[in-house]
Amino acid sequence: MTTPAPAPAPFPHHYDLRLTWTQGQGAQLDSEQRPALVGGPPAQFGGRTDWWTPEHLLLAASALCLQTTFDSFCRRARLAVKAYETRGEAVLDKTAEGLVFTRITMHVRLGVAAADVERAGELMHKAKKYCIVSNALRPAVELDLTVDAA
């Protein structure tokens, strides 16, 4: 059984982080008690393949926001989700305006009880509509949704 979603804290909400850069070692991102992330440019821009990049973090933020928004709606609707997986894809390309993300797609696969397949799809589309991070991005985030009876 799922528990109801707690009420959000009063607005405005504030978020912060600290970035510390060391030449040749990339940048370390810290925020309160969260684990540190090490990042820098992607390999395509002369960076390394073993650290987080701004491009990957943007894609991750969009995927995580979609999942947490969906989870919030599911808890309110008392919908039990047995499986959730997202594979995100982003395309960065040269345009007349410079380098921009031209496409972001979230391939989401859900597993729910057979009786909840339609309702799960409706809640996911609602989550996409209200996802704070996706709504802040220039290209509209595309949703490729599969809901399986699990």
C-alpha positions as CSV (number, residue, x, y, z in Angstrom):
1,M,0.0,0.0,0.0
2,T,1.3,3.5,-0.8
3,T,1.3,6.3,1.7
4,P,-0.3,9.7,0.8
5,A,2.1,12.4,-0.3
6,P,3.0,14.9,2.4
7,A,2.0,18.5,1.8
8,P,4.7,20.6,0.2
9,A,6.6,23.1,2.3
10,P,5.3,26.7,1.9
11,F,6.7,28.6,-1.1
12,P,9.1,29.9,-2.1
13,H,11.5,26.9,-2.0
14,H,15.3,27.6,-2.1
15,Y,18.0,25.3,-3.3
16,D,21.7,25.8,-3.3
17,L,25.0,24.0,-4.1
18,R,28.7,24.7,-4.2
19,L,31.0,24.0,-7.1
20,T,34.7,23.7,-6.5
21,W,37.0,23.4,-9.5
22,T,40.5,22.0,-9.5
23,Q,42.4,22.2,-12.7
24,G,42.7,18.8,-14.4
25,Q,40.5,17.2,-11.8
26,G,37.1,18.6,-12.9
27,A,34.6,20.2,-10.6
28,Q,33.1,18.8,-7.4
29,L,29.4,19.6,-6.7
30,D,28.3,19.6,-3.1
31,S,25.0,20.5,-1.4
32,E,24.2,19.9,2.2
33,Q,24.3,16.2,3.1
34,R,24.1,14.9,-0.4
35,P,26.9,12.8,-1.9
36,A,29.4,14.8,-3.9
37,L,29.4,14.5,-7.7
38,V,32.5,15.1,-9.8
39,G,32.0,16.5,-13.3
40,G,33.3,18.3,-16.2
41,P,32.9,18.5,-20.0
42,P,31.9,15.5,-21.9
43,A,34.4,13.5,-24.0
44,Q,33.0,15.2,-27.1
45,F,34.4,18.5,-25.7
46,G,37.7,17.1,-24.6
47,G,36.5,15.9,-21.2
48,R,36.5,12.5,-19.6
49,T,34.0,9.6,-19.9
50,D,34.1,8.8,-16.2
51,W,32.5,11.9,-14.8
52,W,29.2,13.6,-14.8
53,T,28.7,16.3,-17.5
54,P,26.4,19.3,-17.6
55,E,24.6,17.5,-20.5
56,H,24.1,14.3,-18.5
57,L,23.0,16.2,-15.4
58,L,20.4,18.2,-17.4
59,L,19.1,14.9,-18.7
60,A,19.2,13.3,-15.3
61,A,17.4,16.3,-13.7
62,S,14.6,16.0,-16.3
63,A,14.2,12.2,-15.8
64,L,14.3,12.5,-12.0
65,C,11.8,15.4,-12.0
66,L,9.4,13.4,-14.2
67,Q,9.7,10.4,-11.9
68,T,9.2,12.3,-8.6
69,T,6.3,14.2,-10.1
70,F,4.7,11.0,-11.2
71,D,5.3,9.4,-7.8
72,S,3.6,12.3,-6.1
73,F,0.5,11.9,-8.3
74,C,0.5,8.2,-7.8
75,R,0.6,8.5,-4.0
76,R,-2.3,11.0,-4.1
77,A,-4.3,8.7,-6.4
78,R,-3.3,5.6,-4.4
79,L,-1.9,3.9,-7.4
80,A,0.6,1.2,-6.7
81,V,3.5,1.1,-9.2
82,K,5.4,-2.2,-9.3
83,A,8.1,-1.1,-11.8
84,Y,9.5,2.2,-13.2
85,E,12.3,2.7,-15.6
86,T,13.4,5.7,-17.7
87,R,15.9,5.8,-20.5
88,G,16.6,9.4,-21.4
89,E,18.1,10.7,-24.7
90,A,19.2,14.2,-25.6
91,V,20.5,15.5,-28.9
92,L,22.9,18.5,-28.9
93,D,23.3,20.1,-32.3
94,K,24.7,23.1,-34.0
95,T,21.9,25.5,-35.0
96,A,21.8,29.1,-36.3
97,E,21.5,30.1,-32.6
98,G,24.6,28.1,-31.6
99,L,24.8,24.8,-29.8
100,V,21.4,23.8,-28.4
101,F,19.5,20.7,-27.3
102,T,17.2,20.0,-30.2
103,R,15.5,17.0,-28.7
104,I,15.0,15.4,-25.3
105,T,13.1,12.2,-25.0
106,M,12.1,10.2,-22.0
107,H,11.4,6.5,-22.7
108,V,9.4,5.5,-19.7
109,R,8.3,1.9,-18.9
110,L,5.9,1.4,-16.0
111,G,4.6,-1.8,-14.5
112,V,1.2,-1.7,-12.7
113,A,-1.7,-4.0,-12.0
114,A,-3.7,-4.8,-15.2
115,A,-6.7,-2.8,-13.9
116,D,-4.5,0.3,-13.5
117,V,-2.8,0.5,-16.9
118,E,-5.0,3.3,-18.3
119,R,-4.9,5.3,-15.0
120,A,-1.1,5.0,-14.8
121,G,-0.8,6.4,-18.4
122,E,-3.1,9.3,-17.5
123,L,-1.0,10.1,-14.4
124,M,2.2,9.9,-16.3
125,H,1.0,12.4,-18.9
126,K,-0.2,14.6,-16.1
127,A,3.3,14.3,-14.5
128,K,4.9,15.3,-17.8
129,K,2.7,18.4,-18.0
130,Y,3.6,19.5,-14.5
131,C,7.3,18.5,-14.4
132,I,9.1,21.6,-13.2
133,V,12.5,20.8,-14.8
134,S,11.0,19.8,-18.2
135,N,8.9,22.9,-18.3
136,A,12.1,25.0,-17.8
137,L,13.8,23.5,-20.9
138,R,13.8,25.0,-24.3
139,P,12.9,21.9,-26.4
140,A,9.8,20.3,-25.2
141,V,10.6,17.0,-23.5
142,E,9.0,14.1,-25.5
143,L,7.5,11.2,-23.7
144,D,7.6,7.7,-25.0
145,L,5.5,5.7,-22.6
146,T,4.9,2.0,-22.2
147,V,2.6,0.8,-19.3
148,D,2.7,-3.0,-18.7
149,A,0.4,-5.0,-16.5
150,A,2.9,-6.4,-14.0
